[in-house]
Amino acid sequence: MTSGPIGLDLAEVSKANAPQVTDVPTAPGTMNEKFLIIPEDSSPSVSDRKGSHPGDDGKEYPTEEEVESLRRVCGTVPWSSYTVAFVELCERFSYYGTTVVFVNFIQNPLPPGSTTGSSGTHGQSGALGLGQRASTGLTTFNSMWAYCMPLLGAYMADQYWGRYKTIQISIGIAILGHIILIVATIPSVIAHPNGAIAAFSVGLVIFGIGVGGFKPNISPLIAEQYESKHPKQYIQVQKSGERTIVDPTMTVSRIYMYFYMMINIGSLAGQIGMVYAEKYVGFWLSFTLPTVMFLCCPVVMFLMRKKYARRPPTGSVIAKALKLWGLAMKGRWSINPVRTAKNMRADDFWENVKPSRFGQHKPAWMTFDDVWVDEVRRGLKACTVFLWYPVYWLSYNQMTNNLVSQAATMELHGAPNDLINNVNPISLVIFIPLTDMFLYPGLERMGIRFTPIKKITWGFIMASAAMITACVTQYYIYKLGACGDHPSSEDCEYQAPINVWVQTIAYLLIAFSEIFASITGLEYAFTKAPKNMRSVVTAVFLFMSSISYAVSQAFVSLSADPLLIWNYGIIAVLAALGGVGFWLAHRKLDKQEDKLNFIPESSFKGRRLSYGGQAA
């Protein structure tokens, strides 16, 4: 466990400098219909109590000694969080259910006698017949576009609309995109490939804008449902008499684990169901059913509009954060990039730009308090953590392309080669609850704090192990197969004498790497971002996937026989080195986990304040 007084000096200094929130005439702990009101902290802080005692809200808060010694447990997840998770399930069903058939729709021609693209049991579904290059280009564009647009969606949410409104507007945009995609699959439109691909491309762009506005905002919304009621640690006595600490950070971790599980349930159902809809009915059905499922999202969001905890948009916080960083960098630039990086890590980098240091001479744009500077510092540290993720996603991306091709060169025993990768979401649905109920609590009982930085490090290790498994499998495919090191060639009629289900090992390892790295990334974005910049920091995390897709293009030349061993091997080494480098770069940050989590909330509300629930 973390030892020492958990570095609460920063929290105390920040709290001393933070003006009290007095602009919202709402009772502490209450939440009005429109906006989340964070309870005013009228109870003693952890560091200024010699003995724990109830606060004004009736809860008992831990002392310094108890924070260091007591076991931490998760709190109860509010039912409103489950409704947000259901909305995400519907959205992921619609996204993956639609995109899973993109390749066949674009690449393959209409089957003989078919007007809808369906092929029946023994044929190959298709529609436009534009070839592999067109399908690869458009599907790659879709992946990159869908992970670039969250930056815009997050900006609109944090600056102007707020998360709830941005989600609803984004849903409307995505529905429009869905409708245009359906139009592109109507038999009379498919009969004219040029018109169909034009409609498809327009629908793809609009669809991606909607997805981009939805993704970075639904993630913070689900965790804010708990935080609004339990923003800080408190004591809970178990039935056995054991005193424990209910830790909001651990609870947020649990929320995101089940949030991720719902993502995979939705994607799994969407992918499997729409493949069969495409094959036996036609593309119009495989695009229509996800749209119908997606229509559940605005209905649930509307019905819960008065139940959700919501934060108002706070205006120009992004611009102020950039100005703050620019001010901190004055006099610290150097021709030597190493010196510049070292200057940015100086202990006084952020302390020197706190408003209290300027007194009456602070710049006019500096309308925030010292606490917000600490929040920005913490949020930027989270972004430096995310900069390592493109290396991790390189391993993950193999699951959707090269591993599928590898399966086709092994003994399938009647299973489609693109069915095997469903082992991954199935594994996640099984192992996420087991990890939450047994692994994490077991480590906590043993006194091992499995912090986010440690989880992410193990995520890299698991990803590397998955690629090593794929590399060894590929070696034996080349060694044992009748076609040698060209099993994917058109002239090869024989599969390597290896059961395709050996890939289960790689998919299981990737699943565990997601539990440790991907889920923790969402959690880290929420817990470390300034509360009025959570969507933006989440968007930065999602944007790392887009960078990874771009980097993956450098490995295209290795993604073919006889170089696939090198492909998996190099990515395995990169993931391993990434894990080591990540830990060495952030091991000091790992020791500050509690310190960063104890920073109180700033009273800075940007250029929009809330008065009794009305935006000013």
NULO-857684 format. One record per residue (C-alpha): x, y, z; residue in three letters. Coordinates in steps of 0.5 Angstrom, whole numbers, padded with zeros to 4 digits, always signed. Layout:
BEGIN
XYZala;...
//
This chain:
BEGIN
+0000+0000+0000met;+0002+0007-0001thr;+0006+0010+0005ser;+0007+0016+0008gly;+0002+0022+0009pro;+0000+0022+0002ile;+0002+0029+0000gly;-0004+0032+0003leu;+0000+0039+0003asp;-0002+0041-0004leu;-0009+0040-0003ala;-0009+0044+0004glu;-0005+0050+0000val;-0010+0049-0006ser;-0016+0049-0001lys;-0014+0055+0003ala;-0013+0059-0004asn;-0020+0057-0006ala;-0026+0062-0006pro;-0032+0058-0003gln;-0037+0057-0008val;-0043+0062-0007thr;-0046+0063-0013asp;-0051+0057-0013val;-0056+0058-0008pro;-0058+0051-0007thr;-0057+0047-0001ala;-0051+0043+0000pro;-0051+0036-0003gly;-0057+0037-0007thr;-0058+0037-0014met;-0063+0041-0018asn;-0066+0039-0025glu;-0061+0042-0030lys;-0054+0042-0027phe;-0050+0038-0022leu;-0049+0042-0016ile;-0042+0039-0012ile;-0043+0039-0004pro;-0040+0045-0001glu;-0034+0041+0003asp;-0037+0043+0010ser;-0033+0037+0014ser;-0026+0037+0016pro;-0021+0035+0011ser;-0017+0029+0012val;-0011+0032+0014ser;-0014+0037+0019asp;-0017+0032+0023arg;-0014+0028+0029lys;-0019+0023+0030gly;-0025+0021+0025ser;-0032+0024+0027his;-0038+0025+0023pro;-0039+0031+0018gly;-0045+0035+0017asp;-0047+0030+0012asp;-0047+0024+0017gly;-0042+0021+0014lys;-0035+0019+0018glu;-0029+0021+0014tyr;-0022+0018+0015pro;-0016+0020+0019thr;-0009+0021+0016glu;-0007+0014+0019glu;-0014+0011+0017glu;-0012+0013+0010val;-0006+0009+0010glu;-0008+0003+0014ser;-0015+0001+0012leu;-0017-0003+0007arg;-0021+0000+0001arg;-0027-0002-0002val;-0032+0000-0008cys;-0039+0004-0006gly;-0045+0002-0009thr;-0046+0004-0016val;-0053+0009-0017pro;-0058+0006-0022trp;-0057+0012-0026ser;-0050+0010-0028ser;-0053+0003-0031tyr;-0058+0007-0036thr;-0052+0011-0038val;-0049+0004-0040ala;-0055+0002-0043phe;-0055+0008-0048val;-0047+0006-0049glu;-0049-0001-0051leu;-0054+0001-0056cys;-0049+0006-0059glu;-0044+0001-0060arg;-0049-0004-0062phe;-0051+0001-0068ser;-0043+0003-0069tyr;-0040-0004-0070tyr;-0047-0007-0073gly;-0046-0002-0078thr;-0039-0002-0079thr;-0038-0010-0079val;-0041-0011-0086val;-0037-0005-0089phe;-0032-0009-0093val;-0037-0014-0096asn;-0041-0008-0098phe;-0036-0004-0101ile;-0031-0009-0104gln;-0035-0015-0107asn;-0040-0015-0113pro;-0047-0017-0112leu;-0048-0024-0112pro;-0051-0027-0118pro;-0059-0026-0118gly;-0059-0022-0112ser;-0061-0015-0111thr;-0060-0013-0104thr;-0053-0016-0103gly;-0055-0023-0100ser;-0051-0029-0102ser;-0055-0035-0098gly;-0051-0040-0094thr;-0045-0042-0099his;-0044-0035-0103gly;-0040-0029-0101gln;-0044-0022-0100ser;-0043-0016-0103gly;-0046-0010-0107ala;-0041-0005-0110leu;-0035-0009-0112gly;-0030-0003-0112leu;-0025-0008-0110gly;-0020-0009-0103gln;-0016-0002-0104arg;-0023+0002-0104ala;-0026-0002-0098ser;-0019-0001-0094thr;-0019+0006-0096gly;-0026+0008-0093leu;-0026+0003-0087thr;-0019+0006-0085thr;-0022+0013-0086phe;-0028+0011-0082asn;-0024+0009-0076ser;-0019+0015-0076met;-0025+0020-0077trp;-0029+0017-0071ala;-0023+0018-0067tyr;-0021+0025-0069cys;-0028+0028-0068met;-0028+0027-0061pro;-0024+0033-0060leu;-0029+0037-0063leu;-0035+0034-0059gly;-0031+0035-0053ala;-0030+0042-0055tyr;-0037+0044-0056met;-0039+0040-0049ala;-0034+0043-0045asp;-0034+0050-0048gln;-0042+0051-0050tyr;-0047+0046-0049trp;-0045+0041-0044gly;-0045+0034-0044arg;-0052+0032-0044tyr;-0054+0037-0049lys;-0048+0035-0054thr;-0050+0028-0053ile;-0057+0029-0055gln;-0055+0033-0061ile;-0049+0028-0063ser;-0055+0022-0063ile;-0059+0027-0068gly;-0053+0027-0073ile;-0051+0020-0072ala;-0058+0018-0074ile;-0058+0022-0080leu;-0052+0019-0082gly;-0055+0012-0081his;-0061+0014-0085ile;-0056+0016-0091ile;-0053+0010-0090leu;-0059+0006-0091ile;-0061+0010-0097val;-0054+0007-0100ala;-0056+0000-0099thr;-0063+0000-0102ile;-0063-0004-0108pro;-0065+0001-0113ser;-0059+0005-0111val;-0054-0001-0111ile;-0056-0002-0118ala;-0052+0005-0119his;-0045+0004-0116pro;-0043+0011-0117asn;-0049+0014-0113gly;-0049+0009-0108ala;-0042+0010-0106ile;-0043+0017-0106ala;-0049+0017-0101ala;-0045+0012-0097phe;-0039+0017-0097ser;-0043+0022-0095val;-0047+0018-0089gly;-0040+0016-0087leu;-0038+0023-0086val;-0044+0025-0082ile;-0044+0018-0078phe;-0037+0020-0076gly;-0039+0027-0073ile;-0044+0024-0069gly;-0040+0018-0066val;-0035+0024-0065gly;-0039+0028-0061gly;-0042+0022-0057phe;-0036+0018-0055lys;-0032+0023-0051pro;-0038+0025-0047asn;-0042+0019-0045ile;-0036+0016-0041ser;-0035+0022-0036pro;-0043+0022-0036leu;-0043+0015-0033ile;-0038+0016-0027ala;-0041+0023-0025glu;-0047+0020-0023gln;-0043+0017-0017tyr;-0039+0023-0016glu;-0045+0027-0015ser;-0047+0023-0009lys;-0040+0021-0006his;-0035+0026-0008pro;-0030+0024-0003lys;-0027+0018+0001gln;-0031+0016+0008tyr;-0031+0010+0013ile;-0036+0004+0012gln;-0036-0001+0018val;-0037-0008+0015gln;-0042-0014+0018lys;-0035-0017+0021ser;-0034-0010+0024gly;-0028-0009+0020glu;-0027-0001+0019arg;-0026+0000+0011thr;-0026+0006+0007ile;-0031+0007+0001val;-0026+0010-0004asp;-0029+0014-0010pro;-0023+0012-0015thr;-0024+0005-0014met;-0032+0006-0015thr;-0030+0010-0021val;-0026+0004-0023ser;-0031-0001-0022arg;-0036+0003-0026ile;-0032+0004-0032tyr;-0031-0004-0032met;-0038-0005-0033tyr;-0039+0000-0038phe;-0033-0003-0042tyr;-0037-0010-0041met;-0043-0007-0044met;-0039-0004-0050ile;-0037-0011-0051asn;-0044-0014-0050ile;-0047-0009-0055gly;-0041-0010-0060ser;-0041-0017-0060leu;-0049-0018-0061ala;-0049-0012-0067gly;-0043-0016-0070gln;-0046-0023-0070ile;-0053-0021-0072gly;-0051-0016-0077met;-0047-0021-0081val;-0053-0026-0081tyr;-0057-0020-0083ala;-0053-0019-0089glu;-0052-0026-0091lys;-0059-0028-0091tyr;-0063-0022-0092val;-0059-0016-0095gly;-0055-0010-0093phe;-0061-0006-0092trp;-0063-0010-0086leu;-0056-0010-0083ser;-0056-0002-0083phe;-0063-0001-0081thr;-0063-0006-0075leu;-0057-0002-0072pro;-0061+0005-0073thr;-0067+0002-0070val;-0063+0000-0064met;-0060+0007-0064phe;-0066+0010-0063leu;-0067+0007-0056cys;-0061+0012-0054cys;-0065+0019-0055pro;-0071+0016-0051val;-0067+0013-0045val;-0063+0020-0045met;-0070+0024-0045phe;-0073+0020-0040leu;-0067+0021-0035met;-0066+0028-0036arg;-0069+0030-0029lys;-0065+0024-0026lys;-0058+0025-0029tyr;-0053+0029-0025ala;-0050+0034-0030arg;-0045+0040-0030arg;-0046+0046-0034pro;-0041+0048-0040pro;-0036+0053-0037thr;-0034+0057-0043gly;-0027+0059-0045ser;-0023+0054-0040val;-0019+0051-0046ile;-0016+0057-0048ala;-0015+0059-0041lys;-0011+0053-0040ala;-0007+0054-0046leu;-0005+0061-0044lys;-0003+0058-0037leu;+0001+0053-0040trp;+0004+0059-0044gly;+0006+0063-0038leu;+0009+0057-0035ala;+0013+0056-0041met;+0016+0063-0041lys;+0024+0063-0040gly;+0024+0055-0040arg;+0025+0054-0048trp;+0031+0052-0050ser;+0035+0050-0056ile;+0036+0043-0053asn;+0030+0039-0053pro;+0032+0035-0047val;+0033+0042-0043arg;+0026+0044-0045thr;+0023+0038-0042ala;+0027+0038-0036lys;+0025+0045-0035asn;+0018+0043-0036met;+0018+0038-0030arg;+0021+0043-0025ala;+0018+0043-0018asp;+0016+0051-0019asp;+0013+0050-0026phe;+0006+0051-0024trp;+0007+0054-0017glu;+0010+0060-0021asn;+0003+0061-0025val;-0002+0061-0019lys;-0006+0067-0018pro;-0004+0068-0011ser;+0003+0069-0014arg;+0001+0075-0018phe;-0003+0078-0012gly;-0007+0085-0015gln;-0002+0085-0021his;-0005+0078-0024lys;-0007+0078-0032pro;-0014+0080-0033ala;-0015+0073-0036trp;-0013+0070-0030met;-0020+0069-0027thr;-0019+0062-0024phe;-0016+0060-0017asp;-0010+0056-0015asp;-0014+0050-0015val;-0016+0050-0022trp;-0008+0051-0023val;-0007+0044-0020asp;-0013+0041-0024glu;-0010+0043-0030val;-0003+0040-0028arg;-0006+0034-0026arg;-0010+0034-0033gly;-0004+0035-0037leu;+0000+0029-0033lys;-0006+0025-0035ala;-0005+0027-0043cys;+0003+0025-0042thr;+0000+0018-0040val;-0004+0018-0046phe;+0002+0019-0051leu;+0004+0012-0050trp;-0002+0009-0052tyr;-0001+0009-0059pro;+0004+0004-0058val;-0001-0001-0054tyr;-0006+0000-0060trp;-0001-0003-0065leu;-0002-0010-0061ser;-0010-0009-0061tyr;-0011-0007-0068asn;-0008-0014-0070gln;-0014-0017-0068met;-0018-0014-0073thr;-0014-0015-0079asn;-0008-0020-0079asn;-0010-0025-0074leu;-0017-0026-0078val;-0012-0027-0084ser;-0008-0032-0080gln;-0014-0036-0078ala;-0016-0037-0085ala;-0009-0041-0086thr;-0011-0046-0080met;-0015-0052-0080glu;-0022-0048-0079leu;-0027-0054-0077his;-0033-0051-0080gly;-0032-0044-0077ala;-0031-0038-0081pro;-0025-0035-0080asn;-0028-0028-0078asp;-0032-0031-0072leu;-0025-0033-0068ile;-0024-0026-0066asn;-0031-0026-0062asn;-0027-0030-0057val;-0024-0023-0055asn;-0031-0019-0053pro;-0034-0026-0050ile;-0027-0026-0046ser;-0028-0019-0043leu;-0036-0020-0042val;-0033-0026-0037ile;-0027-0024-0034phe;-0029-0017-0033ile;-0034-0019-0027pro;-0029-0024-0025leu;-0023-0019-0024thr;-0028-0014-0021asp;-0030-0019-0016met;-0024-0023-0014phe;-0017-0020-0017leu;-0018-0013-0015tyr;-0021-0014-0008pro;-0016-0020-0007gly;-0010-0015-0009leu;-0013-0010-0004glu;-0013-0015+0002arg;-0006-0017+0001met;-0004-0010+0002gly;-0002-0009-0006ile;-0005-0002-0009arg;-0006-0004-0016phe;-0006+0003-0018thr;-0008+0006-0025pro;+0000+0007-0027ile;+0001-0001-0025lys;-0005-0003-0029lys;-0003+0000-0035ile;+0004-0002-0035thr;+0001-0009-0034trp;-0003-0008-0040gly;+0003-0007-0044phe;+0006-0013-0042ile;+0000-0017-0044met;-0001-0014-0051ala;+0007-0016-0052ser;+0005-0023-0049ala;-0001-0024-0054ala;+0004-0022-0060met;+0009-0027-0058ile;+0004-0032-0058thr;+0001-0030-0065ala;+0009-0030-0067cys;+0010-0037-0065val;+0003-0039-0068thr;+0006-0036-0075gln;+0012-0039-0074tyr;+0009-0046-0074tyr;+0004-0044-0080ile;+0010-0043-0084tyr;+0014-0049-0081lys;+0008-0054-0082leu;+0004-0052-0087gly;+0005-0055-0094ala;+0005-0048-0097cys;+0011-0046-0093gly;+0012-0039-0092asp;+0006-0037-0097his;+0000-0040-0094pro;-0004-0034-0096ser;-0003-0034-0103ser;-0008-0036-0108glu;-0005-0042-0111asp;-0005-0045-0104cys;-0010-0050-0103glu;-0008-0053-0096tyr;-0009-0050-0089gln;-0003-0051-0084ala;-0005-0057-0079pro;-0006-0053-0073ile;-0013-0052-0070asn;-0015-0045-0071val;-0017-0045-0064trp;-0010-0044-0061val;-0011-0037-0063gln;-0016-0037-0057thr;-0009-0035-0053ile;-0008-0029-0056ala;-0015-0026-0056tyr;-0015-0028-0048leu;-0009-0024-0047leu;-0011-0018-0051ile;-0018-0018-0047ala;-0014-0018-0041phe;-0009-0012-0043ser;-0016-0008-0045glu;-0018-0009-0038ile;-0012-0007-0035phe;-0010-0001-0040ala;-0016+0001-0044ser;-0021+0001-0038ile;-0016+0004-0034thr;-0015+0010-0039gly;-0022+0012-0039leu;-0022+0012-0031glu;-0015+0016-0031tyr;-0018+0021-0036ala;-0024+0022-0031phe;-0021+0022-0025thr;-0015+0026-0027lys;-0018+0032-0031ala;-0020+0038-0029pro;-0028+0037-0028lys;-0030+0043-0033asn;-0025+0039-0038met;-0027+0032-0037arg;-0029+0031-0044ser;-0023+0034-0047val;-0018+0030-0044val;-0023+0024-0045thr;-0022+0026-0053ala;-0015+0026-0052val;-0015+0019-0050phe;-0019+0017-0056leu;-0015+0021-0061phe;-0009+0016-0059met;-0013+0011-0063ser;-0013+0015-0069ser;-0005+0016-0068ile;-0005+0009-0068ser;-0008+0007-0074tyr;-0004+0012-0078ala;+0002+0009-0075val;+0000+0002-0077ser;+0001+0004-0084gln;+0008+0004-0083ala;+0007-0004-0082phe;+0003-0005-0088val;+0009-0008-0092ser;+0010-0013-0086leu;+0003-0015-0086ser;+0004-0021-0092ala;+0007-0027-0093asp;+0013-0029-0091pro;+0014-0023-0087leu;+0009-0024-0082leu;+0013-0027-0076ile;+0017-0020-0077trp;+0011-0016-0076asn;+0008-0020-0070tyr;+0015-0020-0067gly;+0017-0013-0068ile;+0010-0010-0065ile;+0011-0015-0059ala;+0018-0012-0058val;+0015-0005-0058leu;+0010-0007-0053ala;+0015-0009-0049ala;+0019-0003-0049leu;+0013+0001-0049gly;+0011-0002-0042gly;+0018-0001-0039val;+0019+0006-0042gly;+0012+0007-0039phe;+0013+0005-0032trp;+0020+0008-0032leu;+0017+0015-0034ala;+0011+0015-0030his;+0013+0011-0023arg;+0014+0017-0020lys;+0007+0019-0022leu;+0005+0013-0019asp;+0007+0015-0012lys;+0003+0021-0013gln;-0004+0017-0014glu;-0007+0019-0007asp;-0004+0026-0007lys;-0007+0028-0014leu;-0014+0025-0012asn;-0014+0029-0006phe;-0014+0036-0010ile;-0021+0039-0008pro;-0025+0042-0013glu;-0024+0049-0016ser;-0029+0054-0016ser;-0028+0057-0023phe;-0034+0056-0027lys;-0031+0059-0033gly;-0035+0065-0037arg;-0042+0061-0035arg;-0044+0061-0028leu;-0050+0057-0025ser;-0055+0061-0021tyr;-0061+0056-0019gly;-0060+0052-0025gly;-0060+0057-0030gln;-0054+0058-0034ala;-0051+0065-0034ala;
//
